[in-house]
Amino acid sequence: MLRLSWQDYAREKLLSACAVLGLAAVLTPLLVLYGVKFGVMQTLTDRLRNEPRNLEISPVLSGRFSQQYLDDLAAHKDVSFVLPRTRSIAATMDLTADEGGRRASLLVSLEPTAAGDPLLGHYDAAVPTMPQHAATEAVNIALSTPAAEKLHVTTGDMLSGKVERRLNGQAQSVRIPLRVVSVLPLAAQQKDVAFIPFPLLEATEDYRDGRAVPEMGTHNGWTGEERPKDARLYPGFRLYAKDLDAVMRLRQAFAQQGLDVYTHAEEIEQVNSLSQALNLVFALICAATAAGFLASTASSTLASVKRKERTLGLLSLAGFTTGRLMLLPLAQALLTALLGTALASGMYALAALVINRLFSASLSGMEQVCRLLPQHFLIAFAAVAGLAVAAALGPALRAARIEPSEVIREI
């Protein structure tokens, strides 16, 4: 029966071709529409996900966070990286460059960093580390592009950092030899910022608080009172979520703790809302198209069965069972679904190529405006095949119930 179905399908090649073209004409716009929706949303989501700053979370107001609290945050399943921050008034440093007879000075903000920093890792920047003998060796730092340009330095250059304080009515300062190990691009940071090892950030705060920092060398001027024995409390932290969904979950978790935080949740929510709205619109279009396809396939299959009543009656008289007779319209409907989906996929590929070339100037890397994955084509064929079988099921039952006696009487 399957062989007979194919031979009959090929004999009525004009009608079969019209069915295939009709399906391709309906399916191709849907594939292109979903390809644009998926490609645009995937590009927007990838841009959000690949920009570490969208995953950053920091407190709005200064708090009192213990090391244990931060350790618990670091162990949270939604957190990929967290470091404490010191007071902002203490997180500054005067940098001086003296290269080739040109002297430049700049006051920069200090940001803590360590191994695994997502921001530096995203831009393949070397992570600054603390030397084993900080009292005698230069400390590595990373600079933002604006800071590096104002200091006229690049990777490998040496700087001198100065930390000032007023203790007992006297102005004091210490100097630190620094080595630039990386310069972050403008997209990473647009302010005058130096990323330094966290121990150096703690040392600058201790020094400004009038405490001694033996690790940096008391002979270098890092003198003062002994550090208190109490556990240290930090006013803030620098945290990165593991993904975009984690940003929303962490924001809600902090809100439950009564902690206001800076996030890019609004931008993420806008993309999610846009995706949901486009999904709804596409679902409505698909529903209307599916209804039309069901009606069209059912009517064309019924007309085919009506034309072949005599042949089907003779096949029944020849001993073909009900199930085998039903295979004729069902197999032909599936064949139309297969050929129509294949043709629509080819037409989609051409349309996607044109669309992506038109918008190539605004894309980078592997980004695409119109894009479908292999599983999308499989899903499309499964949906079309299911609808085709459902539409052909009624006419197939009619074909199986044809009485041979009626055929014999007409002959």
Residue pairs with C-beta under 8 A, 6 or more apart in sequence:
1 320
1 324
1 325
1 327
1 328
1 331
2 327
2 331
4 328
5 327
5 328
5 331
5 332
5 335
6 331
6 335
8 308
8 328
8 332
9 16
9 332
9 335
10 16
15 304
16 332
16 336
19 300
19 336
19 340
20 336
20 339
20 340
20 343
21 340
21 343
22 296
22 340
23 293
23 336
23 337
23 339
23 340
23 341
23 343
23 344
23 384
24 340
24 343
24 344
24 347
26 289
26 292
26 293
27 340
27 341
27 344
27 380
27 384
28 344
28 347
28 348
28 351
30 285
30 286
30 289
30 380
31 344
31 345
31 348
31 372
31 376
31 380
32 348
32 351
32 352
32 355
32 370
33 282
33 285
34 282
34 372
34 376
35 348
35 352
35 370
35 371
35 372
35 376
36 355
36 369
36 370
37 278
37 279
37 282
38 371
38 372
38 373
38 376
39 356
39 368
39 369
39 370
39 371
39 372
40 369
41 271
41 274
41 275
41 278
42 368
42 371
43 363
43 367
43 368
43 369
44 271
44 274
45 244
45 271
45 275
46 367
48 54
48 244
48 264
48 267
48 268
48 271
49 55
49 243
49 244
50 122
51 122
51 187
52 118
52 119
52 121
52 122
52 240
53 119
53 188
53 264
54 244
54 247
54 264
54 267
54 268
55 80
55 118
55 240
55 241
55 242
55 243
55 244
55 246
55 247
55 264
56 119
56 238
56 239
56 240
56 262
56 263
56 264
57 239
57 240
57 241
57 247
57 250
57 251
57 254
57 261
57 262
57 263
58 85
58 236
58 237
58 238
58 239
58 261
58 262
59 236
59 237
59 259
59 260
59 261
59 262
60 260
60 261
60 262
61 260
62 87
62 235
62 236
63 235
63 236
63 259
64 233
64 234
64 235
65 84
65 233
65 234
65 235
65 236
65 237
66 231
66 232
66 233
66 234
67 84
67 231
67 232
67 234
68 231
70 82
70 83
70 84
70 234
70 237
73 79
73 82
73 237
73 239
74 81
74 82
76 250
77 242
78 241
78 242
78 246
78 249
78 250
79 239
79 240
79 241
79 242
79 246
79 250
80 116
80 118
80 240
80 241
80 242
81 116
81 117
81 118
81 239
81 240
82 237
82 238
82 239
82 240
83 112
83 113
83 114
83 198
83 237
83 238
84 112
84 198
84 234
84 236
84 237
84 238
85 91
85 111
85 112
85 201
85 234
85 235
85 236
85 237
85 238
86 112
86 201
86 202
86 204
86 205
86 234
86 235
87 205
87 235
88 109
88 235
90 204
90 205
90 208
90 209
91 109
91 110
91 111
91 201
91 204
91 205
92 107
92 108
92 109
92 110
93 107
93 108
93 110
93 161
93 162
93 163
93 194
93 196
93 204
94 105
94 106
94 107
94 161
94 162
94 163
94 164
95 105
95 106
95 107
95 108
95 147
95 151
95 159
95 160
95 161
95 162
95 178
95 194
96 103
96 104
96 105
96 159
96 160
96 161
96 162
97 103
97 104
97 105
97 151
97 152
97 153
97 157
97 158
97 159
97 160
98 160
99 152
99 153
99 157
99 158
102 152
104 150
104 151
104 152
105 151
106 147
106 150
106 151
106 192
107 192
108 143
108 147
108 192
108 193
108 194
109 191
109 192
109 193
109 194
110 193
110 194
110 195
110 196
110 201
110 204
111 193
111 194
111 195
111 196
111 238
112 195
112 196
112 197
112 198
112 201
112 238
113 119
113 120
113 127
113 128
113 142
113 195
113 196
113 197
113 198
114 127
114 197
114 198
115 127
115 129
117 127
117 195
118 240
119 184
119 188
119 189
119 240
120 126
120 127
120 142
120 182
120 184
120 195
121 127
122 188
123 184
123 185
123 187
123 188
125 142
125 182
125 183
125 184
125 188
126 140
126 142
126 155
126 181
126 182
127 142
127 181
127 182
128 139
128 140
128 141
128 142
128 181
128 182
128 195
128 196
128 197
129 140
129 197
130 139
130 140
130 197
130 199
130 200
131 137
131 138
131 139
131 140
134 199
134 200
134 215
134 216
134 217
135 215
135 216
135 217
135 219
135 220
136 217
137 177
138 158
138 177
138 178
138 179
139 161
139 176
139 177
139 178
139 179
139 196
139 197
139 200
140 178
140 179
140 180
140 181
140 197
141 159
141 161
141 178
141 179
141 180
141 181
141 194
141 195
141 196
142 180
142 181
142 182
142 183
142 184
142 194
142 195
142 196
143 151
143 153
143 180
143 182
143 183
143 184
143 193
143 194
143 195
144 183
144 184
144 186
144 188
144 189
144 190
144 191
144 192
144 193
144 194
145 183
145 184
145 185
145 186
145 188
145 189
145 190
146 186
146 189
146 190
146 191
146 192
147 192
147 193
147 194
148 154
148 180
148 183
150 192
151 159
153 159
153 180
154 180
154 183
155 180
155 181
155 182
155 183
156 179
156 180
156 181
157 179
157 180
158 177
158 178
158 179
158 180
159 177
159 178
159 179
159 180
160 175
160 176
160 177
160 178
161 175
161 176
161 177
161 178
162 173
162 174
162 175
162 176
163 173
163 174
163 176
163 204
163 207
163 208
164 171
164 172
164 173
164 208
165 171
165 172
165 173
165 207
165 208
165 210
166 172
167 210
167 224
172 221
173 221
174 207
174 216
174 220
174 221
174 222
175 220
175 221
176 200
176 216
184 195
199 215
202 232
203 213
203 215
203 216
203 222
206 212
206 213
206 224
206 227
207 213
207 216
207 222
207 224
209 224
210 224
210 225
211 224
211 225
211 226
211 227
212 218
212 222
212 223
212 224
212 225
212 226
212 227
213 222
213 224
214 222
216 222
239 250
241 247
241 250
244 268
247 263
247 264
247 265
247 268
248 265
248 268
248 269
250 261
250 263
251 261
251 263
251 265
254 260
254 261
290 383
290 387
293 384
293 387
293 391
294 387
294 390
294 391
295 391
296 391
297 333
297 336
297 387
297 388
297 391
297 392
298 391
298 392
298 394
298 395
301 329
301 332
301 333
301 391
301 392
301 395
301 396
302 394
302 395
302 398
304 329
304 332
304 395
305 312
305 329
305 395
305 396
305 398
305 399
308 328
308 399
309 402
309 407
310 407
310 410
310 411
312 325
312 328
312 399
312 402
313 402
313 403
313 404
313 406
313 407
313 408
314 404
314 407
315 325
316 325
316 402
316 403
316 404
317 404
317 407
317 408
322 400
322 401
323 400
325 396
325 399
325 400
325 402
326 396
326 397
326 399
326 400
327 396
328 396
328 399
329 392
329 395
329 396
329 399
330 389
330 392
330 393
330 396
332 392
333 388
333 389
333 391
333 392
334 385
334 388
334 389
336 388
337 381
337 384
337 385
337 387
337 388
338 381
338 385
340 384
341 377
341 380
341 381
341 384
344 380
345 377
345 380
348 372
351 370
352 368
352 370
352 371
352 372
355 369
355 370
356 363
356 368
356 369
356 370
356 371
358 369
359 369
363 369
